[in-house]
Amino acid sequence: MSDRVQIKDGVDLSGLHISMIRALPFVMETFDRAGFETIITSGLDGQHSVGSLHYKGRALDFRTRHLPGGSTGQAAKDMAHEIRSCLIDDYDVVHESTHIHVEYDPK
């Protein structure tokens, strides 16, 4: 597994919740197995919906435009599915139109 992850300029990871630090190796391994870089595009920064877990350090967004078919292609959908299968039920993994969103949201 690659031990590197790229972080888009301006991304704020200060205050990232330990749950997201624990999830990151699974996300990285999924991208690495498929032969693509893991690129974090949002952490505690950016504009998100009211109540978003990004603002609590419990969500990260990952770039998908560099995957075959771009962000809306089958590869991005497959990556989201694979990441979802690696994480426990307390995590939500959503294939968005521009990225894969991973959040820790225990019920």
Sequence and secondary structure as in RCSB ss.txt:
>XXXX:A:sequence
MSDRVQIKDGVDLSGLHISMIRALPFVMETFDRAGFETIITSGLDGQHSVGSLHYKGRALDFRTRHLPGGSTGQA
AKDMAHEIRSCLIDDYDVVHESTHIHVEYDPK
>XXXX:A:secstr
     EE TT   TT  HHHHHHHHHHHHHHHHHT   EEEESS S   TT GGGGT EEEEE TTSTTGGGSHH
HHHHHHHHHHHS TTEEEEE SSEEEEEE   
